[in-house]
């Protein structure tokens, strides 16, 4: 079942299926390693649920909710 990265709960793991958005956003996420087929895990969610700390390829970084909504996972 396909869903958005922003729909995942803490410690949930998923595989990136598609990245939506304009070419600038897609390029930036590509540079961070967000490629189709990569495994991503939600490590933490901010109290207001407006940002997420994720683990991808052994790196941890923050993603805003509006960006996480553009990343489809399975």
URZI-V336206 format. One record per backbone hydrogen bond with DSSP energy under -1.0 kcal/mol. NH is the residue of the N-H (numbers start at 1). CO is the residue of the C=O. Records with the same first field share a line. If there is no record, write none. Layout:
NH->CO, CO
This chain:
3->73
5->71
7->4
8->5
11->42
12->9
14->40
16->38
17->72
18->72
20->70
26->22
27->23
28->24
29->25
30->26
31->27
32->28
33->30
34->29
35->33
37->16
38->35
40->14
41->55
42->12
43->53
44->53
46->51
49->46
52->63
53->44
54->61
55->41
56->59
59->56
61->54
63->52
65->50
68->64
69->65
70->67
71->68
72->18
73->3
74->15
